[in-house]
């Protein structure tokens, strides 16, 4: 597998405190980008509610040229029991349409609750995206955080990652009964 060294990653958010908390939780070379400034990192994590992702990617426009963009959002409906978008797309796919042609958009981290990520346990992070070289960089970044990246396929799979977050919400509300959980994969051999 092709591996790419990740130099820096930046978390952008309208709420600087939330962006800083996420950057701190991610650790490593992750910084917090000032709202409105050109993102400094090779990887830009868009940490906003789903309905702001596409407008922000469009607003930043050419400032995202050549960058790897990670969408962590989940497009929940107002009841939090369904998706607010159709089955033929995802927020990440819509962001890719708004991004510069040489940017690479991924869906990742959306099935890991922030407070669980902050606990620092080994976690699985599902990754959906199309560009193999950029995906290797995303995977290297995730590994640098002590997490296990799991490639779930191309960007068209992002819709199903968003739906998987609904399963996680259901488990938290009903099956497990608390929010201290994460989706993951257990491998069986032999």
N, C-alpha and C positions, 0 to 999 in steps of 0.2 A: 504494500500500500504506500502511496506517495505521501510523505510527511512534509509539512511546511512549518517553519519556525514562525511563531506569532510574536511580533515585537510588542505591540500594545493593543489594548482594547479600551473603548470608552463607553460609558453608559450615559445616554442622553435622556433627560426627562424634564417636564415643565416644573415638577416639584423637586427642587434640588435636594431636599432632605431624603426623599424616597430614592432618588437616583444615587445619592451618596451611600445610603444604606445597602442598596443592591451592589454597588461597586465594592463596598467593604466586605459584604458577604461573599462575593466572588473572589476577592483577594488577588494575589499574584500581581500582574502588571495592569490591572484594571483601574482606570481613572474615571472621574466624573467630568463630562464635558459641559461647559457653560451653555445654557440655552441660547440658541441663535449663532453660536460660534461654529466654525468649521470643525467637525469632529477630528480629533488628533489621532485616534487609533486606526489600526488596520481593520479591526472588527468594531462595528458600532452596534450596541445593543439598544434597541428602541424600547424603552421602559415606560410606556403610556397605555392608557385604556385603548381597546381595540379600535374605537371609532376615530381615534386621532392618528393611528399609524400611517395610513395612506396619505392624509393631508400633510403630515410632517415630512414624510419621504419626498413628496412632491415639492414642498416648500424648500427643503434643503437642496434638492435638485443636483446640480453639478458638483456640489460640495461632497457628495457621496460617490463621485466617480472613482472607480477602482476599489471601492471599499466592499467589505463583507458585512452585510446587514443581517442581524438576528432579530426576528420578531418573536417576542415572548408572550404576546397577548392571547387572550381567549375571548371570542365574540359571543359571550353569553347573552341570552335574552334578558328582559327585566326581571323575570322570575328565577333566573339562574338554573333553569331546568331544560334549556334547549339552546340552540345556536341562533344568533340573530342574522345569519347569512344563509344563502342557499347551499345546496349540496354540491354544486358544480365548481365551487371556488373556496378560497380561504383568505384570511387577512394577509397572510404572507404572499399568496399569489397576486393579490391586488396591489400590494406594496411593490412587488417585482415589476408590475406594469408601470408604476409611477417612478421607479428608480432609473438612473442612467443605465444605458445598455451594457456598460462594462462593470456595473455593480453586481454582486451576487447575494441574493436574498435567501435566508434560511428560516425555518421554524425550529426553535429549540427552547428548552427550559420551561415551556408552558405547562408541563405536567409536574413541576416541582414547586410546591408552595414556598414562598420566600422564607418563612420562619423555619421550615424544614431544611432548606439550603443553608441557613445560618448555623444550624447545629453541626455542620461539617461531617456528617456521616457519609460513607461511600454511597453514592446514589447513581442511578441510571439516568442519563439525559438522552432523550430521543431527538434525532436530527433528521430533518427533511430538507433537501435542496438538490440542485441539479449539477453544479460545477464541481467536478472531482477534486481539482486542486484546491479550490476554496473550501470544500468540505473537509479535506485533510487538515487545513488550517483551523477550522472550527473544532474538529475532533482533538487536535493537539491542544488547543486552548482549553477545552473541557477537561482533558487529561491533566493539564497543568494545575487545575483546581482540585485534583484528587477525585474526580468524578469519572464515570464510565460512559463514554459516548456510544450510542447505538444507532447506526444508520438504518433508517426505516424506508429509504428510497428517495425518489425525486420530490420536487416541490409540490406536485399534485397530491402527495401523501399528507401535506400540511393540514388539509381539511380534516383528515381522520385523527391527527394529533389533537386538533381543537375539539373534536368529538370525544376523544379519550379523556380530556380534562373534565367532561361532563360525568364520565364514569367515576373519576376521582372525587368529584363533588358529591355524587350519590353515595359513594362509599363513606365519605366523611360524615354525611348527614344521617345515613341509615345503617349501612353494613358494619362499619367500624365504630361510628358514633363519636369521632373526634377528628381533628384536623392534622394530627401528627402522623401523617402517612405520606407515602410516595409510591407511584407506580414503578414497577421494575420488572426485570426478567430473571428468572431462575433457570439455569441450564442443567439438564440431566444428561449424563453420559453413561453409555453401556447398557 
